[in-house]
């Protein structure tokens, strides 16, 4: 028997097939990774507790009130301010380094850092309360939310640099957890209210 | 001394296209890895707001989306220009969100049910009234992990 040579498969159409697949994937997929501001909503109130909630007063010095009206104007602690100024004000509020009686009270918190339990003075009881009107635009709301989160991130980052010498993002998870305990993110999105105006 | 060229036709050798499929396949794999499938076709126009402090949503399988915006051009006749909500492929009312969340949650694995994240993709011109309503519905449905979709601002 003689050796029969197998004929080579013509591969010139391979490129076309690959192109076709490529174009299919280009059309049906999206490049963007989903990103967003993560939030946790408060659990729903049982109907019989709605009245009770009014009794649960938080000391006035512990609340930082941010209001946004239907004209997208921001009121922070009773002062009309620009969104850009909000970050500094919130940072000052969360840290309260000078133990100012108008800023939230400091309390001792036990935190485990690298296996040792330490006592740190923090503004544990503070709350940032964000209230908006029904007519506020979503963009403004996100901007304000963003500034609040940014304030927390900066405070945590500063503490991390001071304490560990590296930025917050480079820390191990345990250390990040410890800092989160020292500066817990407490942004409350209040029960909706209708401040006049039409619905 | 330079050689004296002979007169006559010079034939340019054909460029080999044998490696073309390989190049295209490489591109194909790049796109397959770096992109993700579209979740749905939008029935509403959405330009998400900009923000800087973003976190990416880790596991796609744990995320469900609520789209909020003005109906697209082709739906305006039917649904008007009012801001509407879209769940999956259809327009929906605020009151339908609770059953939607519950259905989606029941369809998930039991140990993952608590990790369900709702991503609210809303147009930046939306008024907060409808968003507040959605948030209240989500609270009632015990879907407390939410994420406001946004894009990175430079």
Contacts between the chains, C-beta under 8 A, distances in Angstrom:
chain1	res1	chain2	res2	distance
A	11	B	18	7.4
A	11	B	21	6.8
A	12	B	17	7.4
A	14	B	21	3.9
A	15	B	17	6.9
A	15	B	20	4.5
A	15	B	21	4.6
A	15	B	24	5.8
A	17	B	21	7.9
A	18	B	21	5.2
A	18	B	24	3.8
A	18	B	25	5.2
A	18	B	28	6.0
A	19	B	24	5.7
A	21	B	28	5.4
A	22	B	24	5.9
A	22	B	27	5.7
A	22	B	28	4.6
A	22	B	31	6.7
A	25	B	28	6.5
A	25	B	31	4.8
A	25	B	32	5.7
A	25	B	35	7.0
A	26	B	31	6.2
A	28	B	37	6.3
A	28	B	38	6.4
A	29	B	31	6.8
A	29	B	32	7.9
A	29	B	35	3.7
A	29	B	36	6.0
A	29	B	37	5.5
A	29	B	38	6.7
A	30	B	35	6.1
A	30	B	36	6.2
A	30	B	37	7.7
A	30	B	38	5.3
A	31	B	34	7.0
A	31	B	35	5.2
A	32	B	151	7.5
A	33	B	36	7.6
A	33	B	56	5.5
A	34	B	56	6.6
A	34	B	57	4.6
A	34	B	60	7.7
A	34	B	63	7.0
A	34	B	119	6.5
A	34	B	149	6.6
A	35	B	54	4.1
A	35	B	55	6.8
A	35	B	56	4.9
A	35	B	57	7.1
A	35	B	149	7.2
A	35	B	150	6.6
A	35	B	151	7.0
A	35	B	152	6.7
A	36	B	54	6.3
A	36	B	55	7.0
A	36	B	57	6.7
A	36	B	119	6.0
A	36	B	147	3.8
A	36	B	148	5.1
A	36	B	149	4.3
A	36	B	150	5.4
A	37	B	51	6.1
A	37	B	53	6.8
A	37	B	54	6.6
A	37	B	55	7.3
A	37	B	147	6.6
A	37	B	148	4.6
A	37	B	150	6.2
A	38	B	55	5.1
A	38	B	117	7.8
A	38	B	145	7.4
A	38	B	146	7.5
A	38	B	147	4.9
A	39	B	146	5.3
A	39	B	147	7.0
A	39	B	148	6.8
A	40	B	144	5.6
A	40	B	145	6.2
A	40	B	146	7.5
A	41	B	135	6.2
A	41	B	138	6.1
A	41	B	139	5.1
A	41	B	143	7.8
A	41	B	144	4.5
A	41	B	145	7.9
A	41	B	146	6.0
A	42	B	139	6.9
A	42	B	144	7.6
A	43	B	139	6.9
A	43	B	142	7.4
A	43	B	144	6.4
A	44	B	139	4.5
A	44	B	140	5.2
A	44	B	142	7.2
A	68	B	128	8.0
A	132	B	128	5.0
A	132	B	132	7.5
A	133	B	128	6.8
A	134	B	127	6.4
A	134	B	128	5.9
A	134	B	129	3.3
A	134	B	132	6.6
A	135	B	127	5.5
A	135	B	128	7.2
A	135	B	129	6.9
A	136	B	127	6.9
A	136	B	128	4.2
A	137	B	124	6.8
A	137	B	125	6.0
A	137	B	126	6.9
A	137	B	127	6.3
A	137	B	128	7.2
A	138	B	49	6.1
A	138	B	122	5.1
A	138	B	123	6.9
A	138	B	124	5.4
A	138	B	125	7.1
A	138	B	126	4.3
A	138	B	127	7.3
A	138	B	128	6.3
A	138	B	131	6.2
A	139	B	49	4.4
A	139	B	50	7.8
A	139	B	124	3.8
A	139	B	125	7.1
A	141	B	128	5.5
A	141	B	131	7.3
A	142	B	49	4.2
A	142	B	50	7.8
A	142	B	51	5.5
A	142	B	124	7.4
A	142	B	148	5.9
A	142	B	150	5.8
A	143	B	49	7.3
A	143	B	51	7.2
A	145	B	51	7.5
A	145	B	148	6.9
A	146	B	51	4.1
A	146	B	52	6.0
A	146	B	53	5.5
A	146	B	150	7.8
A	149	B	53	4.3
A	150	B	52	6.5
A	150	B	53	4.9
A	153	B	53	5.9
A	189	B	135	7.1
A	192	B	132	4.6
A	192	B	136	6.8
A	199	B	129	7.0
